[in-house]
């Protein structure tokens, strides 16, 4: 008696391993686009969910960016039902906002999934997606948090396929007799990720002799471990100090200081913080010359008074 195709088994195993580390899950949702990654993921989620006694639902986001998007979404939902999900829902969104069409679509998609999820939401990001994310972070100088890539578990999100190449999900679909939808946006060179996928990564693979995507994914994993260690030290510091006073902060390494300051600022409502923002706030500690306050997105201002940092909001300033 033979088992499933090796690619099918690999995807199922990846889903089982991730879910086994997430106890007390009420249900499983799968973000389904109709592409190979999410189709293979949906089949594996149904297979694993049945064995864990968990319901599985497919959530299909219709971005409305193409003339036939409603049809594509409906067909993806129908395939999910044939694969055995308990339910398949199409979520229609409006793609608006800053950052270009890629960022706006991503923000709309995540907002819809977050608003409708029941438990963990499984996303079909593969090792290749992780490599692209690391390269984007490197090219933009986004710092170690961005280069650390995507986490496998960042509830409500779960990414079980981060250790598998995209070829595995395509092989799994062929073995299962599934015909994935090919999103035309995935071959449109106007999008940065598409050029990374079709031009930059193949060139790096050729120049460096292969294995680049796997190496980038390993780099992301190593940086994530370092980032989690720094996050733990920062949380411990803030638990022991009501405010990040200058005296206790000054002796700390700059990287840890900035991690503490970032967590403190986020707790006070700061959003979209860049490395430049954090370095400016850190200069109030490590390079104090009597400078004025640091303005942050959302109208927040960080000031230093008598050796103590304070966050002033428009409300506290009386604006």
C-alpha positions as CSV (number, residue, x, y, z in Angstrom):
1,X,0.0,0.0,0.0
2,X,1.5,3.3,-1.1
3,X,1.1,6.6,0.7
4,X,0.4,10.0,-0.8
5,X,2.7,11.7,-3.3
6,X,5.9,13.0,-1.5
7,X,4.9,16.7,-2.2
8,X,1.4,16.1,-0.8
9,X,2.9,14.4,2.2
10,X,5.3,17.3,2.7
11,X,2.6,19.9,2.7
12,X,0.4,17.9,5.1
13,X,3.3,17.3,7.4
14,X,4.2,21.1,7.4
15,X,0.6,21.9,8.4
16,X,0.4,19.2,11.1
17,X,3.7,20.4,12.6
18,X,2.6,24.0,12.8
19,X,-0.9,23.2,14.2
20,X,0.6,20.8,16.8
21,X,2.4,23.7,18.3
22,X,-0.7,25.8,18.6
23,X,-2.9,24.2,21.3
24,X,-6.5,25.1,22.0
25,X,-7.3,26.2,18.5
26,X,-11.1,26.7,18.0
27,X,-11.0,26.3,14.2
28,X,-8.8,26.6,11.1
29,X,-9.3,29.2,8.4
30,X,-7.3,29.1,5.2
31,X,-6.7,32.1,3.0
32,X,-7.4,30.8,-0.5
33,X,-6.6,32.6,-3.7
34,X,-6.9,29.7,-6.0
35,X,-3.2,29.6,-6.7
36,X,-1.0,26.5,-6.2
37,X,0.3,27.5,-2.8
38,X,-3.1,28.1,-1.2
39,X,-4.8,25.1,-3.0
40,X,-2.2,22.7,-1.7
41,X,-2.5,24.3,1.8
42,X,-6.3,24.0,1.8
43,X,-6.1,20.3,1.0
44,X,-3.6,19.7,3.7
45,X,-5.6,21.8,6.2
46,X,-8.7,19.7,5.5
47,X,-6.7,16.4,5.9
48,X,-5.1,17.6,9.1
49,X,-8.2,19.3,10.5
50,X,-10.2,16.1,10.3
51,X,-7.6,14.2,12.4
52,X,-7.5,17.0,15.0
53,X,-11.2,17.3,15.1
54,X,-11.1,21.0,13.9
55,X,-13.4,22.6,11.4
56,X,-11.8,24.1,8.3
57,X,-13.1,27.1,6.4
58,X,-11.8,28.7,3.3
59,X,-11.7,32.5,3.1
60,X,-11.4,33.8,-0.5
61,X,-10.6,37.5,-0.8
62,X,-11.9,39.2,-4.0
63,X,-9.9,42.3,-4.5
64,X,-11.9,43.4,-7.5
65,X,-8.7,44.4,-9.4
66,X,-9.5,42.4,-12.5
67,X,-12.6,42.1,-14.6
68,X,-13.2,38.4,-13.8
69,X,-12.2,38.6,-10.2
70,X,-15.6,37.6,-8.9
71,X,-15.7,34.5,-11.1
72,X,-12.1,33.5,-10.0
73,X,-13.1,33.9,-6.4
74,X,-16.3,31.9,-6.8
75,X,-14.4,29.1,-8.6
76,X,-11.8,29.0,-5.8
77,X,-14.5,28.7,-3.2
78,X,-16.1,25.8,-5.2
79,X,-12.8,23.9,-5.4
80,X,-12.4,24.3,-1.6
81,X,-15.8,22.8,-1.0
82,X,-14.8,19.8,-3.2
83,X,-11.7,19.4,-1.1
84,X,-13.9,19.1,1.9
85,X,-13.9,22.4,3.8
86,X,-16.9,22.9,6.1
87,X,-17.5,26.3,4.5
88,X,-16.1,28.6,1.9
89,X,-16.7,32.4,2.0
90,X,-15.9,35.1,-0.5
91,X,-14.8,38.4,1.1
92,X,-15.1,41.3,-1.3
93,X,-12.9,44.3,-0.5
94,X,-12.1,47.7,-1.9
95,X,-8.4,48.3,-2.6
96,X,-7.6,51.9,-1.6
97,X,-4.9,53.7,0.3
98,X,-1.2,54.7,0.1
99,X,1.8,52.6,-0.9
100,X,0.9,51.5,-4.4
101,X,-1.5,48.7,-5.5
102,X,0.6,45.9,-4.0
103,X,0.6,47.4,-0.5
104,X,-3.0,48.5,-0.7
105,X,-4.2,45.1,-1.8
106,X,-2.2,43.4,1.0
107,X,-3.6,45.8,3.6
108,X,-7.2,45.2,2.4
109,X,-6.7,41.5,2.3
110,X,-5.3,41.2,5.8
111,X,-8.0,43.5,7.2
112,X,-10.7,41.3,5.7
113,X,-9.2,38.1,7.0
114,X,-8.6,39.6,10.5
115,X,-12.3,40.7,10.6
116,X,-13.7,37.3,9.7
117,X,-11.3,34.8,11.2
118,X,-12.5,32.3,13.9
119,X,-9.2,30.8,14.9
120,X,-5.8,30.6,13.2
121,X,-5.6,31.8,9.6
122,X,-3.3,29.7,7.5
123,X,-1.4,31.6,4.7
124,X,0.3,30.0,1.8
125,X,3.6,31.8,1.9
126,X,6.5,29.5,0.9
127,X,10.3,29.6,1.3
128,X,10.4,31.5,-2.0
129,X,8.1,34.2,-0.6
130,X,10.3,34.4,2.5
131,X,13.4,34.9,0.3
132,X,11.7,37.7,-1.7
133,X,10.7,39.4,1.6
134,X,14.3,39.3,2.9
135,X,15.6,40.8,-0.4
136,X,13.0,43.6,-0.2
137,X,14.1,44.3,3.3
138,X,17.7,44.4,2.4
139,X,17.1,46.6,-0.6
140,X,15.1,49.1,1.3
141,X,17.4,49.2,4.3
142,X,14.5,48.3,6.6
143,X,16.6,46.9,9.4
144,X,16.8,43.5,11.0
145,X,13.1,43.3,11.9
146,X,12.2,43.4,8.2
147,X,15.1,41.2,7.1
148,X,14.0,38.6,9.7
149,X,11.1,38.0,7.3
150,X,7.7,36.4,8.2
151,X,7.1,34.3,11.3
152,X,5.6,30.9,11.0
153,X,3.2,31.7,13.8
154,X,2.1,35.3,14.5
155,X,-1.5,34.8,15.6
156,X,-3.9,35.0,14.0
157,X,-1.6,34.2,11.1
158,X,0.0,30.8,10.5
159,X,2.5,30.2,7.7
160,X,3.2,26.4,7.7
161,X,4.9,26.4,4.3
162,X,7.9,28.7,5.0
163,X,10.3,25.8,4.8
164,X,8.9,24.4,1.5
165,X,9.8,25.7,-2.0
166,X,7.1,26.8,-4.3
167,X,7.8,23.8,-6.5
168,X,6.5,21.5,-3.8
169,X,3.1,23.1,-3.8
170,X,2.9,22.9,-7.6
171,X,3.9,19.3,-7.5
172,X,1.3,18.6,-4.8
173,X,-1.5,20.2,-6.9
174,X,-0.5,18.1,-9.9
175,X,-0.6,14.9,-7.8
176,X,-4.0,15.9,-6.4
177,X,-5.4,16.7,-9.9
178,X,-5.9,20.3,-9.1
179,X,-5.6,23.1,-11.7
180,X,-4.3,26.3,-9.9
181,X,-5.3,29.7,-11.0
182,X,-2.4,31.7,-12.5
183,X,-2.8,35.3,-11.3
184,X,-1.6,37.6,-14.1
185,X,-0.3,40.0,-11.6
186,X,2.3,37.4,-10.6
187,X,4.0,37.9,-14.0
188,X,3.5,41.6,-14.4
189,X,6.9,43.3,-14.2
190,X,5.4,46.5,-12.9
191,X,5.3,44.9,-9.5
192,X,8.6,44.8,-7.5
193,X,8.1,41.3,-6.2
194,X,7.5,40.0,-9.7
195,X,10.9,41.3,-10.9
196,X,12.6,39.9,-7.8
197,X,11.0,36.5,-8.5
198,X,11.6,36.5,-12.3
199,X,14.9,38.5,-12.6
200,X,16.8,39.0,-9.4
201,X,16.5,35.6,-7.7
202,X,17.3,33.6,-10.9
203,X,20.3,35.8,-11.5
204,X,21.5,35.3,-7.9
205,X,21.0,31.6,-8.2
206,X,23.1,31.5,-11.4
207,X,25.9,33.7,-10.0
208,X,26.1,32.1,-6.6
209,X,25.6,28.5,-7.8
210,X,22.1,27.8,-6.4
211,X,20.6,27.5,-3.0
212,X,20.0,31.3,-2.7
213,X,16.3,31.1,-1.6
214,X,17.1,28.5,1.1
215,X,20.1,30.6,2.3
216,X,18.0,33.7,2.5
217,X,15.3,31.9,4.5
218,X,18.0,30.6,6.9
219,X,19.3,34.1,7.3
220,X,15.8,35.3,8.2
221,X,15.4,32.5,10.7
222,X,18.7,33.4,12.4
223,X,17.7,37.1,12.6
224,X,14.3,36.2,14.0
225,X,16.0,34.3,16.8
226,X,18.1,37.4,17.6
227,X,15.1,39.7,17.3
228,X,13.1,37.6,19.7
229,X,15.9,37.6,22.2
230,X,16.1,41.4,22.1
231,X,12.3,41.7,22.3
232,X,12.4,39.6,25.5
233,X,15.1,41.8,27.0
234,X,13.2,44.9,26.1
235,X,10.0,43.6,27.6
236,X,11.8,42.7,30.8
237,X,13.3,46.2,31.0
238,X,9.9,47.9,30.5
239,X,8.3,45.6,33.1
240,X,10.9,46.8,35.7
241,X,10.8,50.5,34.8
242,X,7.6,52.5,34.6
243,X,9.2,54.9,32.1
244,X,12.4,54.4,30.1
245,X,14.5,56.8,32.3
246,X,17.8,58.0,30.9
247,X,19.9,56.7,33.7
248,X,18.9,53.0,33.3
249,X,18.9,53.3,29.4
250,X,22.2,55.0,28.9
251,X,24.5,52.0,29.7
252,X,22.6,49.7,27.4
253,X,23.8,48.8,23.9
254,X,22.2,51.0,21.3
255,X,20.4,48.1,19.6
256,X,18.7,47.1,22.9
257,X,17.9,50.8,23.7
258,X,16.1,51.2,20.4
259,X,14.2,48.0,20.8
260,X,13.0,49.2,24.3
261,X,12.1,52.6,22.9
262,X,10.2,51.0,20.0
263,X,8.1,48.9,22.3
264,X,7.5,51.8,24.6
265,X,6.4,54.1,21.7
266,X,4.1,51.4,20.2
267,X,2.5,51.0,23.6
268,X,1.7,54.8,23.4
269,X,0.1,54.5,20.0
270,X,3.0,55.1,17.7
271,X,2.7,53.5,14.2
272,X,4.8,53.2,11.1
273,X,8.0,53.8,13.0
274,X,11.1,53.9,10.8
275,X,14.8,53.3,11.7
276,X,15.3,57.1,11.3
277,X,12.5,57.8,13.9
278,X,14.0,55.4,16.4
279,X,17.5,56.8,16.0
280,X,16.2,60.3,16.5
281,X,14.5,59.2,19.7
282,X,17.5,57.3,20.8
283,X,19.7,60.4,20.3
284,X,17.7,61.9,23.2
285,X,19.4,59.3,25.3
286,X,22.7,58.5,23.7
287,X,23.6,61.8,22.0
288,X,21.9,64.4,24.2
289,X,22.8,68.0,23.2
290,X,19.7,69.8,24.5
291,X,17.8,69.2,21.3
292,X,14.1,69.6,21.0
293,X,11.4,67.0,20.8
294,X,11.2,64.3,18.1
295,X,8.0,64.3,16.1
296,X,6.5,60.9,15.1
297,X,3.7,59.8,12.8
298,X,0.3,60.5,14.3
299,X,1.3,63.8,15.9
300,X,3.2,62.2,18.7
301,X,6.2,64.1,20.2
302,X,8.9,62.5,22.4
303,X,10.7,65.0,24.7
304,X,13.4,64.7,27.3
305,X,12.9,66.6,30.6
306,X,15.0,66.2,33.7
307,X,16.4,62.9,32.5
308,X,13.0,61.4,31.7
309,X,11.4,60.7,28.3
310,X,7.8,61.5,27.7
311,X,5.4,60.9,24.8
312,X,3.1,63.9,24.2
313,X,-0.1,63.3,22.1
314,X,-2.2,66.0,20.5
315,X,-4.6,65.6,23.4
316,X,-2.0,66.1,26.1
317,X,-0.6,69.1,24.2
318,X,-4.1,70.6,23.9
319,X,-3.9,70.8,20.0
